[in-house]
């Protein structure tokens, strides 16, 4: 069964656009869990343009499923992770000015850096995941960092899905098979939506979790949050939802 973790950054973006506390990110996290999401994801950035540091501390006590915090492993981010102790920390290579995640780690170049950070987080009993592309060299090097999981960066799949689904999924399937063979847990995220999610889930062996924010929150404007989450769960696990 593939788990759905809902990224609520866009809820915070909407709140911050007007000021005040509407929509309320805590209420959104509670509702997402009530409606069936098996995890909540946030990606705090240094400029706090969506999720704020204070939000992260406020959200933690109300999480009854899993809490996944994404971010670049700066000193401040690592301190936040160790204080909050989420279920999972997903390390992404974004510079502070990045609009959104746009690439995976070069785990060959940054292997020593990542290995030290991952050991530190695991010492605090926090599951680790590395945001990564489909280059098999990077998968092999990821294993050497000691990470528990990798998160496949799926924008290339989403971009090419409408023209040639089989070609779009091919490298991801090979990568997933290799990751599973060498003992890495497998997550995925970025630009997955109601159109491309089922095909991805059906063709990626060992997929444990997807993290979806932008598309899911956008869809909830049309369908409502409860129905949208159920639609995404149905795409992931047609026989379960």
Secondary structure by P-SEA (a helix, b strand, c coil): cbbbbbbaaaaaaaaaacccccccaaaaaaaaaaacccbbbbbbccccccccaaaaaaaccccccbbbbbccccaaaaaaaaaacccbbbbbbccccccccccccccccaaaaaaaaaaaaaaacbbbbbbccccaaaaaaaaaacccbbbbbcaaaaaaccccccccaaaaaaaaaaaaaabbbbbcccccccccaaaaaaccccccbbbbcaaaaaaaacccaaaaaaaaaaaaccccc
